Amino acid sequence: MRASGADIAHSHGIWKHSSRVVAQWAMATRRPYVVSPHGMLDTWALKRSVLKKKIASQLYENDHLRRAACLHALCDSEAETIRKLGFDNPICVIPNGIALPSIDDSRTPPWWKVIPEEERVMLFLGRLHPKKNLSTLIDAWPSHWENRGWHLAIAGWDQGGHEADLRAHVKKRRLDHVVHFLGPLFGREKDAALRRADAFVLPSLSEGLPMAVLEAWSYGLPVLQTDACNLPEGFHRNAAMRISPSPNAMANEIRDVMAMPAEALAEMGRNGRRIAEQNFSWNGVTTQMLAVYAWLLDGGRRPECVRLSDRRSSHAA
């Protein structure tokens, strides 16, 4: 880092050796840095590996966070969580960015061998981890005779052997014919899956700001999501349906979506595409982040996306 001659550093994620390195670099060079926790300070996340995180906090992570010239939150909820933990650094609230694809459904989907073309597909795409709450989604998935021809396609990479547990759960519920594991998808296969799905689902218990939902909207897909996804504009603008984290309520909500007319689902997808275009394009995101970097380096007017803590605001006043 010292050899790079960088004017500013940006840490993505925490709890790693890089946190210590960045803080040491800043002390040695007297240069600023930004930290993006990416949801790793969320209440649910902090309850995982508690002892390891307490040790890391004392050794280096608290110092890394408190010395940051600015913390980066992906949404209002994450900013509020950071403040509640006692960090009074400036916080910039800037969402993740996405590249907008052309709308074209001509590609062959990765499930073409196991799902008939006339059937409809609800797609999950992401890592297979307990916080994604897929076991509850499987519990809530309607049996074949009551699901109106819908299939659940689960695409993603296994983490910690969780896929084996999910597969066993599917087998126990005898849903092998309507729930399909596709493995990780990249490039053209991922693109084809998003183009050919009929809806997207993310039943998470904890998220920062999920790229998966933003990508689904960019492809014009209606979305089913929990409140933990931190994208309330999806509900406000009729681009997403709210699903509960518990299986009984989620089952009823999924059935309601399955009973919706195709045009109603298509309209939700078009609304999501508009949200992606207006709020989450890379052009807007990078413009905001570059403004934060310039402010930290050169001073001047504070960007609108940057929030000061009450303590710092009163001191500045």
Secondary structure as a PSIPRED ss2 file (coil, helix, strand):
# PSIPRED VFORMAT (PSIPRED V4.0)

   1 M C   1.000  0.000  0.000
   2 R C   1.000  0.000  0.000
   3 A C   1.000  0.000  0.000
   4 S C   1.000  0.000  0.000
   5 G C   1.000  0.000  0.000
   6 A C   1.000  0.000  0.000
   7 D C   1.000  0.000  0.000
   8 I C   1.000  0.000  0.000
   9 A E   0.000  0.000  1.000
  10 H E   0.000  0.000  1.000
  11 S E   0.000  0.000  1.000
  12 H E   0.000  0.000  1.000
  13 G C   1.000  0.000  0.000
  14 I C   1.000  0.000  0.000
  15 W C   1.000  0.000  0.000
  16 K C   1.000  0.000  0.000
  17 H H   0.000  1.000  0.000
  18 S H   0.000  1.000  0.000
  19 S H   0.000  1.000  0.000
  20 R H   0.000  1.000  0.000
  21 V H   0.000  1.000  0.000
  22 V H   0.000  1.000  0.000
  23 A H   0.000  1.000  0.000
  24 Q H   0.000  1.000  0.000
  25 W H   0.000  1.000  0.000
  26 A H   0.000  1.000  0.000
  27 M H   0.000  1.000  0.000
  28 A H   0.000  1.000  0.000
  29 T H   0.000  1.000  0.000
  30 R C   1.000  0.000  0.000
  31 R C   1.000  0.000  0.000
  32 P C   1.000  0.000  0.000
  33 Y E   0.000  0.000  1.000
  34 V E   0.000  0.000  1.000
  35 V E   0.000  0.000  1.000
  36 S E   0.000  0.000  1.000
  37 P C   1.000  0.000  0.000
  38 H C   1.000  0.000  0.000
  39 G C   1.000  0.000  0.000
  40 M C   1.000  0.000  0.000
  41 L C   1.000  0.000  0.000
  42 D C   1.000  0.000  0.000
  43 T H   0.000  1.000  0.000
  44 W H   0.000  1.000  0.000
  45 A H   0.000  1.000  0.000
  46 L H   0.000  1.000  0.000
  47 K C   1.000  0.000  0.000
  48 R C   1.000  0.000  0.000
  49 S C   1.000  0.000  0.000
  50 V H   0.000  1.000  0.000
  51 L H   0.000  1.000  0.000
  52 K H   0.000  1.000  0.000
  53 K H   0.000  1.000  0.000
  54 K H   0.000  1.000  0.000
  55 I H   0.000  1.000  0.000
  56 A H   0.000  1.000  0.000
  57 S H   0.000  1.000  0.000
  58 Q H   0.000  1.000  0.000
  59 L H   0.000  1.000  0.000
  60 Y H   0.000  1.000  0.000
  61 E H   0.000  1.000  0.000
  62 N H   0.000  1.000  0.000
  63 D H   0.000  1.000  0.000
  64 H H   0.000  1.000  0.000
  65 L H   0.000  1.000  0.000
  66 R H   0.000  1.000  0.000
  67 R C   1.000  0.000  0.000
  68 A C   1.000  0.000  0.000
  69 A C   1.000  0.000  0.000
  70 C E   0.000  0.000  1.000
  71 L E   0.000  0.000  1.000
  72 H E   0.000  0.000  1.000
  73 A E   0.000  0.000  1.000
  74 L C   1.000  0.000  0.000
  75 C C   1.000  0.000  0.000
  76 D H   0.000  1.000  0.000
  77 S H   0.000  1.000  0.000
  78 E H   0.000  1.000  0.000
  79 A H   0.000  1.000  0.000
  80 E H   0.000  1.000  0.000
  81 T H   0.000  1.000  0.000
  82 I H   0.000  1.000  0.000
  83 R H   0.000  1.000  0.000
  84 K H   0.000  1.000  0.000
  85 L C   1.000  0.000  0.000
  86 G C   1.000  0.000  0.000
  87 F C   1.000  0.000  0.000
  88 D C   1.000  0.000  0.000
  89 N C   1.000  0.000  0.000
  90 P C   1.000  0.000  0.000
  91 I E   0.000  0.000  1.000
  92 C E   0.000  0.000  1.000
  93 V E   0.000  0.000  1.000
  94 I C   1.000  0.000  0.000
  95 P C   1.000  0.000  0.000
  96 N C   1.000  0.000  0.000
  97 G C   1.000  0.000  0.000
  98 I E   0.000  0.000  1.000
  99 A C   1.000  0.000  0.000
 100 L C   1.000  0.000  0.000
 101 P C   1.000  0.000  0.000
 102 S C   1.000  0.000  0.000
 103 I C   1.000  0.000  0.000
 104 D C   1.000  0.000  0.000
 105 D C   1.000  0.000  0.000
 106 S C   1.000  0.000  0.000
 107 R C   1.000  0.000  0.000
 108 T C   1.000  0.000  0.000
 109 P C   1.000  0.000  0.000
 110 P C   1.000  0.000  0.000
 111 W C   1.000  0.000  0.000
 112 W C   1.000  0.000  0.000
 113 K C   1.000  0.000  0.000
 114 V C   1.000  0.000  0.000
 115 I C   1.000  0.000  0.000
 116 P C   1.000  0.000  0.000
 117 E C   1.000  0.000  0.000
 118 E C   1.000  0.000  0.000
 119 E C   1.000  0.000  0.000
 120 R E   0.000  0.000  1.000
 121 V E   0.000  0.000  1.000
 122 M E   0.000  0.000  1.000
 123 L E   0.000  0.000  1.000
 124 F E   0.000  0.000  1.000
 125 L E   0.000  0.000  1.000
 126 G C   1.000  0.000  0.000
 127 R C   1.000  0.000  0.000
 128 L E   0.000  0.000  1.000
 129 H C   1.000  0.000  0.000
 130 P H   0.000  1.000  0.000
 131 K H   0.000  1.000  0.000
 132 K H   0.000  1.000  0.000
 133 N C   1.000  0.000  0.000
 134 L H   0.000  1.000  0.000
 135 S H   0.000  1.000  0.000
 136 T H   0.000  1.000  0.000
 137 L H   0.000  1.000  0.000
 138 I H   0.000  1.000  0.000
 139 D H   0.000  1.000  0.000
 140 A H   0.000  1.000  0.000
 141 W C   1.000  0.000  0.000
 142 P C   1.000  0.000  0.000
 143 S C   1.000  0.000  0.000
 144 H H   0.000  1.000  0.000
 145 W H   0.000  1.000  0.000
 146 E H   0.000  1.000  0.000
 147 N C   1.000  0.000  0.000
 148 R C   1.000  0.000  0.000
 149 G C   1.000  0.000  0.000
 150 W E   0.000  0.000  1.000
 151 H E   0.000  0.000  1.000
 152 L E   0.000  0.000  1.000
 153 A E   0.000  0.000  1.000
 154 I E   0.000  0.000  1.000
 155 A E   0.000  0.000  1.000
 156 G C   1.000  0.000  0.000
 157 W C   1.000  0.000  0.000
 158 D E   0.000  0.000  1.000
 159 Q C   1.000  0.000  0.000
 160 G C   1.000  0.000  0.000
 161 G C   1.000  0.000  0.000
 162 H H   0.000  1.000  0.000
 163 E H   0.000  1.000  0.000
 164 A H   0.000  1.000  0.000
 165 D H   0.000  1.000  0.000
 166 L H   0.000  1.000  0.000
 167 R H   0.000  1.000  0.000
 168 A H   0.000  1.000  0.000
 169 H H   0.000  1.000  0.000
 170 V H   0.000  1.000  0.000
 171 K H   0.000  1.000  0.000
 172 K H   0.000  1.000  0.000
 173 R C   1.000  0.000  0.000
 174 R C   1.000  0.000  0.000
 175 L C   1.000  0.000  0.000
 176 D C   1.000  0.000  0.000
 177 H C   1.000  0.000  0.000
 178 V C   1.000  0.000  0.000
 179 V E   0.000  0.000  1.000
 180 H E   0.000  0.000  1.000
 181 F E   0.000  0.000  1.000
 182 L E   0.000  0.000  1.000
 183 G E   0.000  0.000  1.000
 184 P C   1.000  0.000  0.000
 185 L C   1.000  0.000  0.000
 186 F C   1.000  0.000  0.000
 187 G H   0.000  1.000  0.000
 188 R H   0.000  1.000  0.000
 189 E H   0.000  1.000  0.000
 190 K H   0.000  1.000  0.000
 191 D H   0.000  1.000  0.000
 192 A H   0.000  1.000  0.000
 193 A H   0.000  1.000  0.000
 194 L H   0.000  1.000  0.000
 195 R H   0.000  1.000  0.000
 196 R H   0.000  1.000  0.000
 197 A C   1.000  0.000  0.000
 198 D C   1.000  0.000  0.000
 199 A E   0.000  0.000  1.000
 200 F E   0.000  0.000  1.000
 201 V E   0.000  0.000  1.000
 202 L E   0.000  0.000  1.000
 203 P C   1.000  0.000  0.000
 204 S C   1.000  0.000  0.000
 205 L C   1.000  0.000  0.000
 206 S C   1.000  0.000  0.000
 207 E C   1.000  0.000  0.000
 208 G C   1.000  0.000  0.000
 209 L C   1.000  0.000  0.000
 210 P C   1.000  0.000  0.000
 211 M H   0.000  1.000  0.000
 212 A H   0.000  1.000  0.000
 213 V H   0.000  1.000  0.000
 214 L H   0.000  1.000  0.000
 215 E H   0.000  1.000  0.000
 216 A H   0.000  1.000  0.000
 217 W H   0.000  1.000  0.000
 218 S H   0.000  1.000  0.000
 219 Y C   1.000  0.000  0.000
 220 G C   1.000  0.000  0.000
 221 L C   1.000  0.000  0.000
 222 P C   1.000  0.000  0.000
 223 V E   0.000  0.000  1.000
 224 L E   0.000  0.000  1.000
 225 Q E   0.000  0.000  1.000
 226 T C   1.000  0.000  0.000
 227 D H   0.000  1.000  0.000
 228 A H   0.000  1.000  0.000
 229 C H   0.000  1.000  0.000
 230 N C   1.000  0.000  0.000
 231 L C   1.000  0.000  0.000
 232 P C   1.000  0.000  0.000
 233 E H   0.000  1.000  0.000
 234 G H   0.000  1.000  0.000
 235 F H   0.000  1.000  0.000
 236 H H   0.000  1.000  0.000
 237 R C   1.000  0.000  0.000
 238 N C   1.000  0.000  0.000
 239 A C   1.000  0.000  0.000
 240 A E   0.000  0.000  1.000
 241 M E   0.000  0.000  1.000
 242 R E   0.000  0.000  1.000
 243 I C   1.000  0.000  0.000
 244 S C   1.000  0.000  0.000
 245 P C   1.000  0.000  0.000
 246 S C   1.000  0.000  0.000
 247 P H   0.000  1.000  0.000
 248 N H   0.000  1.000  0.000
 249 A H   0.000  1.000  0.000
 250 M H   0.000  1.000  0.000
 251 A H   0.000  1.000  0.000
 252 N H   0.000  1.000  0.000
 253 E H   0.000  1.000  0.000
 254 I H   0.000  1.000  0.000
 255 R H   0.000  1.000  0.000
 256 D H   0.000  1.000  0.000
 257 V H   0.000  1.000  0.000
 258 M H   0.000  1.000  0.000
 259 A C   1.000  0.000  0.000
 260 M C   1.000  0.000  0.000
 261 P C   1.000  0.000  0.000
 262 A H   0.000  1.000  0.000
 263 E H   0.000  1.000  0.000
 264 A H   0.000  1.000  0.000
 265 L H   0.000  1.000  0.000
 266 A H   0.000  1.000  0.000
 267 E H   0.000  1.000  0.000
 268 M H   0.000  1.000  0.000
 269 G H   0.000  1.000  0.000
 270 R H   0.000  1.000  0.000
 271 N H   0.000  1.000  0.000
 272 G H   0.000  1.000  0.000
 273 R H   0.000  1.000  0.000
 274 R H   0.000  1.000  0.000
 275 I H   0.000  1.000  0.000
 276 A H   0.000  1.000  0.000
 277 E H   0.000  1.000  0.000
 278 Q H   0.000  1.000  0.000
 279 N H   0.000  1.000  0.000
 280 F C   1.000  0.000  0.000
 281 S E   0.000  0.000  1.000
 282 W H   0.000  1.000  0.000
 283 N H   0.000  1.000  0.000
 284 G H   0.000  1.000  0.000
 285 V H   0.000  1.000  0.000
 286 T H   0.000  1.000  0.000
 287 T H   0.000  1.000  0.000
 288 Q H   0.000  1.000  0.000
 289 M H   0.000  1.000  0.000
 290 L H   0.000  1.000  0.000
 291 A H   0.000  1.000  0.000
 292 V H   0.000  1.000  0.000
 293 Y H   0.000  1.000  0.000
 294 A H   0.000  1.000  0.000
 295 W H   0.000  1.000  0.000
 296 L H   0.000  1.000  0.000
 297 L H   0.000  1.000  0.000
 298 D H   0.000  1.000  0.000
 299 G C   1.000  0.000  0.000
 300 G C   1.000  0.000  0.000
 301 R C   1.000  0.000  0.000
 302 R C   1.000  0.000  0.000
 303 P C   1.000  0.000  0.000
 304 E C   1.000  0.000  0.000
 305 C C   1.000  0.000  0.000
 306 V E   0.000  0.000  1.000
 307 R E   0.000  0.000  1.000
 308 L C   1.000  0.000  0.000
 309 S C   1.000  0.000  0.000
 310 D H   0.000  1.000  0.000
 311 R H   0.000  1.000  0.000
 312 R H   0.000  1.000  0.000
 313 S H   0.000  1.000  0.000
 314 S H   0.000  1.000  0.000
 315 H H   0.000  1.000  0.000
 316 A H   0.000  1.000  0.000
 317 A C   1.000  0.000  0.000
